Amino acid sequence: MARRGLGEIMSRAAGHVGSLFAPKTPRGRVRRAVFLILLIVFFTGTLSQPRYWNGAADWIGERTGIGVPHFWDLPFHLGLDLQGGTHLVYVADMSAIDEKEHVDAIAGVRDVIERRVNAFGVSEPLVQTNRSGDEWRLIVDLAGISDISEAIRLIGETPILEFKESNDEPARELTEEEQEEMDTYNEGAAERAEEALKKARAGDDFAGLAAEYSEDPVSAAQGGDLGFVAPDGPHYLLIDSITEAGLEEGEILRELVTSADGLHVVRYDERREAGREVSAAHILVCYTGAARCEVERTKEEARIAIESLAAEATATNFGNLAIERSDDPGSGPSGGDLGWFGQGAMVPAFEEAAFSLEDGQISGVIETDFGFHILHKIAERTRYEYRLSHIFVETKTAADYLPSPDPWKNTSLSGKHLKRAMVQFHPQTNEPQVGLEFNDEGKELFAEITSRNVGRPVAIFLDGQPISIPTVQEVIREGSAVITGNFTIQESKLLARRLNAGALPVPIVLETQQSVGATLGQESLSSSLRAGLIGFLIVALFMLLYYRLPGLIAIFALALYTAVNLALYKVIPVTLSLSGIAGFILSVGMAVDANILIFERLKEELLRGRTLGSAIDEGFKRAWTSIRDSNFTTLISCTILFYTSSSLIKGFALTLGIGVLISMFSAITVSRTLLRFVAGWSALRNPRWYLPGLVRMPTESEVEGTN
């Protein structure tokens, strides 16, 4: 019933808000509408300010042990002028670009700037384009940024488009100087580690030795204690060493343990049980649509295949069946072996089967997101964790001297050789794809690249980041190519735009720069909120004194209006700036104005001798056309401002537009419903609650008798 009531309220509000509730609407429908309004108030109020609900939930949980869930704590998104940062305006030099390509070119440059800003780590960046006559501008708002000069440098660079191929060149060898330095360092490290081991085995305080010798700052601060570690964790070498040596608790290993990072002096402290673990093997048969499945097979075909395997599999032939027929590329070649795993390591259905089987038993068919499995349980045992302490001395390897190998190497082909990129459609499948066209020099270079990379990938980088890594299918000598894939139209347009951004020379020049400090932004925010609160209280006092009971209802409607607005600002989300807050406060005034129009009409109808219920309906009906027309013209202005102006004005237009739409709901639907509700209470029908000086209102029977 509640859903039905809400649907009727919203549909009638959209079509003809003035006739939402007819004069003879049953009292029950009004009560349901009031209940829905209260639900909206609770939900939006809690969403906009969840700390009260969350605090109460914590209080209940602490005292009763009942876990009351927290409400969503979505943040408000503050704009540049409130959070602090920089406002940059660039002018794009479009002189070298054909006029027909201006829109695509500036969109490509905007995309490049957004990628650069995002890579720089700016929170909530805003990049917009604006055209004034023949001049194109890019407006960049960087909120909360500290290194402004570096951001300006990155943004102002011309986009760099590069074509790269796989790097198969072996890493260089260490120079004699590097090798000598590494050997000398490692010899010293070994001497320090041996010295620490000797002292530890002689009975010196292990914690003191860890503080003196260990180069692991975290464990050294704990006296070398690593806590309890698992055999399959990062310290597995230490555990293997103490178990192979058969150490007792409290003993120190006689030898140093060598890991990839350095040398360890190890003390075995204690052991504890950590549940159970299973050794098992499996056979996977997946199907098209299953997670990570690259096999073309229907689900029914996969089910038939796995059932056949389940009937055929035995403990003796399970490994061979896995090698021949398992679709798991990781475990299949090794006979389906999954090694030892504990609880929580596998998906629930798989884990439940593994721990419920007897040793040596083979399961039935198990279905997971990856497909169908059969499982051979090999053994089960108690899982242990070991508490260790160590003294770590770091050693160096060639990787400390040599740069990380780059999987890609540059070719001579770059953006200057690309004439253009465009969206095309496959002539048979009509799938979107991206076409490339190179100039004469690029044609020769691209032919050389594709001839030595058939069947291998060639990566396309924009500003050092890969934007596409297609595989070369054949040698391409004509100077034009097509990038295919499972593209949507939007994805293919985006790729073409990025390619053109690196191909078209569109330099940008910084025209203006304005910086806003975070302190100034916080002061502005506090002042704006304080002014808005004071204005709201003054308006509420006026409405209460002048309009009495209807004024009280208007205050409640304004409170709902505020809660809904703030909740929407979080959900959309709306980036709040000072101009946006101004738009919100202005919309509050318009919401009040709508209530004033309604209540003045109500007073006129009461003075004409109408009953309270009739006066409410007639007052809302007569006020609706004025409210509708004024708000409609405001919405037109907001739409024009939003689509033709820059960021600061857009924020004003957006919050004002949202506020106008919500104010129509709060003033017409909420206020009217609540008035109809209170009008049904005999104690609230006193004429002085509605109109000073009015002694008595006629009843329905008196009005009917007069008619």
C-alpha positions in Angstrom: 0.0 0.0 0.0 2.9 2.4 0.8 4.4 1.9 -2.6 1.1 2.5 -4.3 0.5 5.7 -2.3 4.0 7.0 -3.2 3.5 6.2 -6.9 0.2 8.1 -6.9 1.6 11.1 -5.1 4.6 11.4 -7.5 2.6 10.9 -10.7 -0.1 13.4 -9.8 2.5 15.8 -8.5 4.2 15.6 -11.9 1.0 15.9 -13.9 -1.2 18.3 -11.9 0.2 18.9 -8.5 -2.7 21.1 -7.6 -5.2 18.1 -7.7 -3.1 15.7 -5.7 -5.8 15.1 -3.1 -9.4 15.9 -4.0 -11.7 17.5 -1.3 -13.3 14.1 -0.6 -10.0 12.1 -0.3 -10.4 9.5 2.4 -8.6 10.2 5.6 -6.6 7.0 5.4 -4.9 8.1 2.2 -3.8 11.4 3.8 -2.4 9.5 6.8 -0.4 7.2 4.4 0.9 10.2 2.5 2.0 11.8 5.9 3.7 8.5 6.8 5.6 8.5 3.5 6.7 12.2 4.1 8.0 11.3 7.5 10.0 8.4 5.9 11.5 10.7 3.4 12.5 13.1 6.1 14.1 10.3 8.1 16.0 8.8 5.2 17.3 12.0 3.6 18.0 13.6 7.0 20.1 10.6 8.1 21.8 10.4 4.7 22.8 14.0 4.8 23.9 13.8 8.5 24.6 10.1 9.3 26.7 10.8 12.4 23.7 10.9 14.7 22.4 7.5 13.5 25.8 6.0 13.5 26.5 7.3 17.0 23.2 5.9 18.3 24.1 2.5 16.6 27.4 2.4 18.4 25.8 3.3 21.7 23.2 0.5 21.3 25.9 -2.0 20.3 28.1 -1.2 23.3 25.3 -1.7 25.8 23.3 -4.5 24.3 25.7 -6.3 21.9 23.1 -5.9 19.1 24.9 -5.0 15.8 22.9 -2.1 14.4 24.3 -1.3 10.9 25.7 2.1 10.2 24.1 4.4 7.6 26.0 5.4 4.5 28.5 8.0 5.3 28.9 9.7 1.9 31.1 12.8 1.8 30.2 16.2 0.5 32.3 17.1 -2.5 33.8 20.6 -2.0 34.8 22.7 -4.9 38.0 24.6 -5.5 37.0 27.8 -3.7 36.1 25.9 -0.5 38.8 23.2 -0.5 41.6 25.3 -1.8 43.7 24.8 -4.9 44.2 26.4 -8.3 41.9 27.7 -11.1 43.7 27.6 -14.5 42.5 29.0 -17.8 44.4 27.9 -21.0 43.9 29.1 -24.5 44.3 26.5 -27.3 46.1 27.4 -30.5 43.9 25.9 -33.2 45.6 27.7 -36.1 47.1 24.5 -37.5 43.8 22.5 -37.2 41.1 22.4 -39.9 38.0 24.2 -38.6 35.9 21.0 -39.0 38.2 19.2 -36.6 38.2 21.9 -33.9 35.6 20.1 -31.7 37.2 16.7 -31.8 40.7 18.2 -31.3 39.8 20.2 -28.2 37.9 17.2 -26.8 41.1 15.1 -27.3 43.3 17.7 -25.6 40.7 17.8 -22.7 40.9 14.0 -22.4 44.7 14.2 -22.3 44.7 16.9 -19.6 42.2 14.8 -17.5 44.5 11.8 -17.7 47.5 13.9 -16.7 45.7 15.5 -13.8 44.4 12.1 -12.6 47.9 10.6 -12.8 49.1 13.6 -10.7 46.8 12.5 -7.9 44.6 15.5 -7.8 41.3 15.0 -5.8 38.1 15.8 -7.7 39.7 17.6 -10.8 37.4 19.5 -13.1 38.4 20.1 -16.7 36.0 22.0 -19.0 36.1 23.5 -22.5 34.7 26.8 -23.5 34.4 28.6 -26.8 34.2 32.4 -27.2 34.0 33.4 -30.8 36.9 31.7 -32.6 38.9 31.2 -29.4 38.9 27.9 -27.5 39.7 27.8 -23.8 40.3 24.9 -21.3 39.3 25.6 -17.7 41.1 23.4 -15.2 40.2 23.4 -11.4 42.7 21.5 -9.2 41.4 21.2 -5.7 43.7 20.5 -2.8 46.9 20.5 -4.9 50.2 21.5 -3.3 52.8 21.4 -6.1 51.1 23.9 -8.5 54.2 24.6 -10.7 54.6 20.9 -11.4 51.0 20.5 -12.3 51.1 23.5 -14.6 54.2 22.0 -16.3 52.5 18.6 -16.9 49.3 20.1 -18.2 51.0 22.5 -20.6 53.0 19.9 -22.4 51.9 18.9 -25.9 50.5 15.3 -26.0 53.1 12.7 -26.9 51.9 9.7 -29.0 54.3 6.8 -29.3 54.2 3.3 -30.9 56.2 0.7 -29.1 57.1 -3.0 -29.6 58.0 -5.7 -27.2 61.4 -5.4 -25.6 63.3 -8.7 -26.0 66.7 -7.3 -25.4 68.5 -8.9 -22.4 69.3 -6.8 -19.4 72.9 -5.4 -19.3 75.5 -7.0 -17.1 76.9 -5.3 -14.0 80.0 -3.1 -14.6 83.2 -4.1 -12.8 82.7 -1.2 -10.4 79.1 -2.2 -9.6 80.1 -5.9 -9.1 83.0 -4.9 -6.9 80.8 -2.6 -4.8 78.1 -5.2 -4.4 80.6 -7.9 -3.4 82.1 -5.6 -0.8 78.8 -4.7 0.6 77.6 -8.3 0.9 80.9 -9.4 2.5 80.3 -6.8 5.2 76.7 -7.9 5.6 77.7 -11.5 6.1 80.3 -10.5 8.7 77.7 -8.5 10.6 75.2 -11.4 10.4 77.7 -14.0 11.6 78.7 -11.7 14.5 75.0 -11.3 15.5 74.5 -15.1 15.3 77.6 -15.8 17.4 76.4 -13.4 20.1 72.9 -14.8 20.1 74.0 -18.4 20.5 76.3 -17.3 23.3 73.3 -16.1 25.2 73.3 -12.4 24.6 69.9 -10.6 24.9 68.2 -11.3 21.6 66.1 -8.1 21.7 69.2 -6.0 22.3 70.9 -7.7 19.4 67.9 -7.1 17.1 67.9 -3.4 18.0 71.7 -3.2 17.3 72.0 -5.4 14.2 68.6 -5.9 12.5 67.8 -3.8 9.4 64.1 -4.7 9.7 62.8 -1.7 11.6 59.4 -3.1 12.3 60.5 -6.3 14.0 63.6 -4.7 15.5 61.3 -2.4 17.5 59.6 -5.5 18.9 62.9 -7.2 19.9 63.0 -9.1 16.6 59.5 -10.6 17.1 57.8 -11.5 13.8 54.6 -12.7 15.6 52.9 -15.9 14.4 53.6 -16.6 10.7 52.2 -19.2 8.4 54.2 -21.8 6.4 52.8 -20.4 3.1 53.5 -16.8 4.0 56.5 -14.5 3.2 58.6 -16.1 5.9 58.3 -19.7 4.7 62.1 -20.1 4.3 62.5 -19.4 8.0 59.9 -22.0 9.0 61.3 -24.6 6.6 64.7 -24.1 8.2 63.6 -24.5 11.8 61.4 -27.6 11.0 64.2 -29.3 9.0 66.6 -28.6 11.9 64.1 -30.0 14.4 64.5 -27.0 16.8 62.8 -27.0 20.2 60.9 -23.9 21.4 63.3 -21.1 22.5 66.3 -22.4 20.4 68.3 -20.4 17.9 69.1 -21.9 14.5 72.8 -22.7 14.2 73.2 -21.4 10.6 72.1 -18.2 8.9 69.1 -18.4 6.6 69.6 -16.8 3.2 66.6 -15.2 1.5 66.3 -13.0 -1.6 66.6 -9.9 0.6 69.4 -10.8 3.0 70.5 -12.9 5.9 68.5 -14.0 9.0 69.4 -15.1 12.5 66.3 -17.1 13.5 64.9 -18.0 16.9 62.0 -20.4 17.2 59.7 -19.2 20.0 56.5 -21.3 19.9 53.9 -23.1 17.8 50.1 -23.1 17.8 47.3 -24.8 15.9 45.6 -22.7 13.3 42.8 -24.9 12.0 42.9 -27.7 9.4 44.4 -27.8 5.9 43.8 -30.0 2.9 46.0 -31.3 0.1 43.8 -31.9 -3.0 43.7 -32.0 -6.8 40.9 -31.0 -9.1 39.6 -31.1 -12.7 37.9 -28.0 -14.1 35.5 -28.0 -17.0 34.4 -24.4 -17.7 32.0 -22.9 -20.2 31.5 -19.6 -22.1 30.5 -17.0 -19.6 32.2 -18.6 -16.6 34.9 -16.5 -14.8 38.3 -16.6 -16.5 37.1 -19.2 -19.0 38.6 -19.0 -22.5 37.0 -22.1 -23.8 34.0 -22.0 -26.3 31.5 -24.4 -24.7 28.0 -24.2 -23.6 27.1 -24.7 -19.9 25.1 -27.9 -20.8 28.1 -29.3 -22.7 30.4 -28.6 -19.8 27.9 -30.3 -17.4 27.8 -33.4 -19.6 31.7 -33.5 -19.8 32.2 -33.2 -16.1 29.7 -35.9 -15.3 31.5 -38.2 -17.7 34.8 -37.4 -16.0 33.2 -37.9 -12.5 32.1 -41.4 -13.6 35.5 -42.2 -15.0 37.9 -40.7 -12.4 39.7 -42.9 -9.8 42.5 -42.1 -7.4 44.9 -43.8 -9.9 44.0 -42.0 -13.1 42.9 -38.6 -11.7 46.3 -36.9 -12.4 46.3 -38.1 -16.0 42.7 -37.0 -16.6 43.5 -33.6 -15.2 46.5 -33.2 -17.5 44.5 -34.2 -20.5 41.1 -32.6 -19.9 41.2 -29.9 -17.2 40.6 -26.3 -18.2 42.6 -24.9 -15.3 45.8 -23.6 -16.9 47.5 -23.4 -13.5 46.9 -26.8 -12.0 46.0 -28.9 -15.1 49.6 -29.5 -16.4 50.6 -30.7 -12.9 47.8 -33.3 -12.6 45.4 -30.8 -11.0 47.5 -30.5 -7.9 46.4 -27.5 -5.7 48.9 -28.1 -2.9 47.9 -27.5 0.7 45.3 -24.9 1.5 43.5 -23.9 4.6 39.9 -22.7 5.3 39.0 -19.4 3.6 41.4 -20.0 0.7 38.9 -21.4 -1.8 35.4 -20.4 -2.8 32.7 -21.7 -0.3 31.3 -24.6 -2.4 34.8 -25.9 -3.2 36.0 -25.6 0.3 33.0 -27.3 1.8 33.5 -30.3 -0.5 37.3 -30.4 0.3 36.9 -30.5 4.0 33.9 -32.9 4.0 35.5 -35.7 1.9 37.6 -38.5 3.4 41.2 -38.8 2.5 41.6 -40.4 -1.0 37.9 -39.8 -1.9 36.7 -38.2 -5.1 33.8 -35.7 -5.0 30.8 -35.4 -7.2 30.3 -32.4 -9.5 30.9 -29.1 -7.8 29.7 -25.9 -9.4 31.4 -22.5 -8.8 31.7 -19.2 -10.8 34.6 -20.8 -12.6 32.6 -23.8 -14.0 32.3 -27.4 -12.9 34.8 -29.3 -10.8 35.5 -32.7 -9.5 37.9 -32.9 -6.5 40.3 -35.6 -5.3 41.1 -35.1 -1.7 44.6 -36.5 -1.0 45.1 -35.8 2.7 44.1 -33.5 5.6 46.2 -32.4 8.6 46.4 -29.8 11.4 47.6 -26.4 10.2 50.2 -24.7 12.4 51.5 -21.2 12.8 55.0 -20.5 14.2 56.1 -17.6 16.3 59.6 -16.5 15.2 62.1 -13.8 16.1 64.8 -12.8 13.7 67.7 -10.4 13.2 67.8 -9.3 9.5 70.9 -8.1 7.7 70.2 -6.8 4.2 72.3 -7.9 1.2 72.3 -6.5 -2.4 71.7 -8.1 -5.7 72.1 -7.0 -9.3 68.6 -5.6 -9.3 69.7 -2.9 -6.8 72.1 -1.5 -9.5 70.3 -2.3 -12.8 67.1 -0.4 -13.8 63.9 -2.4 -14.0 63.6 -3.8 -17.5 61.0 -2.0 -19.7 58.7 -4.5 -21.4 58.4 -2.0 -24.3 60.9 -0.3 -26.4 60.5 2.7 -28.6 60.2 2.7 -32.4 60.7 5.6 -34.7 56.9 5.8 -35.3 55.2 8.6 -33.3 52.2 11.0 -33.4 53.7 13.2 -36.1 53.4 10.3 -38.5 49.7 9.7 -37.9 47.5 11.7 -40.2 44.3 10.9 -38.4 42.3 8.3 -36.5 38.6 7.7 -37.1 35.7 5.4 -36.0 34.8 2.8 -38.6 32.4 -0.2 -38.7 33.2 -3.7 -39.9 31.4 -4.2 -43.2 30.1 -7.6 -42.2 29.5 -7.6 -38.5 29.0 -3.8 -38.2 31.1 -3.8 -35.0 32.9 -0.5 -34.2 36.6 -0.3 -34.8 39.3 2.4 -35.1 41.0 3.2 -38.3 44.5 4.7 -38.6 46.0 6.6 -41.5 49.7 7.4 -41.7 51.7 9.8 -43.8 54.3 8.6 -46.3 57.1 8.4 -43.8 54.8 6.7 -41.3 53.7 4.2 -43.9 57.2 2.9 -44.3 57.9 2.8 -40.6 54.6 1.1 -39.8 55.4 -1.6 -42.5 58.7 -2.3 -40.9 57.2 -2.6 -37.4 54.4 -4.9 -38.5 56.7 -7.1 -40.6 58.8 -8.0 -37.5 55.8 -8.2 -35.1 53.3 -10.5 -36.8 51.4 -12.3 -34.1 52.9 -10.0 -31.4 51.5 -6.9 -29.7 52.4 -3.3 -30.6 51.5 -0.9 -27.9 50.3 2.7 -28.5 51.3 5.1 -25.6 49.9 8.5 -25.0 51.9 10.6 -22.5 53.7 7.5 -21.3 50.5 5.5 -20.6 49.3 2.6 -22.9 45.9 3.4 -24.5 45.8 0.4 -26.8 47.8 -2.8 -27.2 46.6 -4.5 -30.4 48.2 -7.6 -31.8 49.6 -7.5 -35.4 47.7 -9.9 -37.6 49.7 -9.4 -40.8 52.2 -7.1 -42.4 50.6 -3.7 -43.3 52.2 -1.9 -46.2 49.4 0.5 -47.4 49.8 3.1 -44.6 46.3 2.4 -43.1 45.4 0.0 -40.3 42.4 -1.0 -38.3 42.3 -1.6 -34.5 39.6 -4.2 -33.7 38.3 -5.5 -30.4 35.1 -5.8 -28.5 34.6 -2.0 -28.6 31.4 -0.2 -27.8 30.8 2.9 -30.0 31.8 5.1 -27.0 35.0 3.2 -26.4 36.0 3.4 -30.1 35.3 7.2 -30.1 37.4 7.7 -27.0 40.3 5.8 -28.5 40.1 7.7 -31.8 40.0 11.0 -29.9 43.1 10.1 -27.8 45.0 9.0 -30.9 44.1 12.3 -32.6 45.1 14.2 -29.5 48.6 12.9 -29.9 48.7 13.4 -33.6 47.3 16.9 -33.9 49.6 19.7 -32.7 47.3 21.7 -30.3 49.6 23.7 -28.1 47.9 25.4 -25.1 49.0 28.6 -23.4 48.2 29.5 -19.7 46.2 32.7 -19.7 45.2 33.1 -16.1 45.9 31.4 -12.8 44.1 32.0 -9.5 45.0 30.3 -6.3 42.7 29.8 -3.3 44.1 28.8 0.1 42.4 26.1 2.1 42.0 28.4 5.1 40.2 31.1 3.0 38.0 28.3 1.6 37.1 27.1 5.0 36.3 30.6 6.2 34.1 31.2 3.1 32.3 27.9 3.8 31.7 28.7 7.4 30.5 32.2 6.6 28.1 31.0 3.9 26.7 28.3 6.1 26.3 30.7 9.0 24.5 33.3 6.7 22.3 30.5 5.3 21.3 29.3 8.8 20.6 32.9 10.1 18.5 33.5 7.0 16.6 30.3 7.5 15.8 31.1 11.1 14.6 34.6 10.3 12.3 33.3 7.6 11.0 30.5 9.9 10.3 33.1 12.6 8.4 35.3 10.1 6.4 32.4 8.8 5.5 31.2 12.3 4.4 34.7 13.5 2.6 35.8 10.4 1.0 32.6 9.1 0.7 30.7 12.4 -0.2 27.0 11.9 0.4 27.1 8.1 3.7 28.8 8.8 4.7 25.9 11.2 3.9 23.5 8.4 5.9 25.5 5.9 8.9 25.3 8.3 8.6 21.5 8.4 8.3 21.5 4.6 11.5 23.6 4.4 13.3 21.3 6.7 12.4 18.4 4.4 13.4 20.4 1.4 16.8 21.1 3.0 17.3 17.4 3.9 16.4 16.2 0.4 18.7 18.7 -1.2 21.7 17.8 1.0 21.1 14.1 0.4 21.0 14.6 -3.4 24.2 16.6 -3.2 25.9 13.6 -1.8 24.3 11.0 -4.0 24.7 12.7 -7.5 27.3 13.9 -6.3 27.3 17.7 -6.6 30.6 19.6 -6.2 29.7 22.4 -3.8 31.3 25.8 -4.4 30.4 29.2 -3.0 28.2 29.9 -6.0 26.6 26.5 -5.6 25.7 27.3 -1.9 24.4 30.7 -3.1 22.1 28.8 -5.6 20.9 26.5 -2.8 20.1 29.5 -0.5 18.3 31.3 -3.3 16.2 28.2 -3.9 15.2 28.2 -0.2 13.9 31.7 -0.7 11.9 30.5 -3.7 10.5 27.6 -1.7 9.3 30.1 0.9 7.8 32.3 -1.8 5.7 29.4 -3.0 4.4 28.8 0.5 3.5 32.5 0.8 1.5 32.5 -2.4 -0.4 29.4 -1.2 -1.1 30.8 2.3 -2.3 34.2 0.9 -4.7 32.4 -1.4 -5.8 30.3 1.6 -6.6 33.4 3.6 -8.6 34.9 0.7 -10.7 31.7 0.4 -11.4 31.7 4.2 -12.5 35.4 4.0 -14.9 34.4 1.3 -16.6 32.0 3.7 -15.3 28.7 2.5 -14.8 25.8 4.8 -11.2 25.0 5.9 -11.0 21.9 3.6 -12.4 23.7 0.6 -10.2 26.8 1.2 -7.1 24.6 1.3 -7.9 22.9 -2.0 -9.0 26.1 -3.7 -6.0 28.0 -2.4 -3.5 25.5 -3.7 -5.3 25.2 -7.0 -5.2 29.0 -7.6 -1.6 29.4 -6.4 -0.3 26.5 -8.5 -0.3 28.3 -11.9 1.8 31.2 -10.5 4.2 28.8 -8.8 4.5 26.6 -11.9 5.2 29.5 -14.3 7.8 31.3 -12.1 9.7 28.0 -11.4 9.5 27.0 -15.0 11.2 30.2 -16.2 13.8 29.8 -13.5 14.5 26.2 -14.7 15.0 27.5 -18.3 17.5 30.0 -17.0 19.3 27.4 -15.0 19.5 25.1 -18.1 21.0 27.9 -20.2 23.5 28.8 -17.6 24.6 25.2 -17.0 25.2 24.4 -20.7 26.8 27.7 -21.7 28.9 28.8 -18.8 32.0 27.8 -16.9 32.4 25.8 -13.7 31.6 28.4 -11.1 28.3 29.4 -12.8 27.5 25.8 -13.5 27.6 25.0 -9.8 25.1 27.9 -9.2 22.8 26.8 -12.0 22.8 23.1 -10.9 22.0 23.7 -7.2 19.4 26.3 -8.0 17.8 24.0 -10.6 17.7 21.0 -8.1 16.4 23.3 -5.4 13.6 24.6 -7.6 12.4 21.1 -8.5 12.5 20.0 -4.8 10.8 23.2 -3.7 7.8 22.5 -6.0 7.4 19.1 -4.3 7.8 20.4 -0.8 5.6 23.5 -1.2 2.8 21.9 -3.2 2.7 18.2 -2.2 4.2 18.2 1.3 2.6 21.5 2.6 -0.8 20.6 1.2 -0.8 17.0 2.5 0.2 18.3 6.0 -2.5 21.0 5.9 -5.1 18.4 4.9 -3.9 16.2 7.8 -4.1 18.9 10.5 -7.4 20.1 9.1 -8.9 16.7 10.1 -8.2 17.4 13.8 -11.0 19.2 15.6 -8.5 20.8 18.0 -6.7 22.5 15.1 -9.7 23.9 13.3 -9.7 27.1 15.4 -9.9 29.9 12.8 -7.3 31.9 14.7 -4.7 29.3 13.9 -5.1 30.3 10.2 -6.4 33.9 10.0 -6.1 36.5 12.8 -9.5 38.2 13.4 -11.5 35.4 11.9 -14.0 34.3 14.7 -15.7 31.3 13.1 -15.4 29.2 9.9 -18.5 27.7 8.3 -19.0 23.9 8.4 -19.6 21.7 5.4 -23.3 21.4 6.1 -23.7 25.2 6.4 -22.1 25.7 3.0 -24.2 23.1 1.4 -27.4 24.6 2.9 -26.4 28.0 1.5 -25.8 26.6 -1.9 
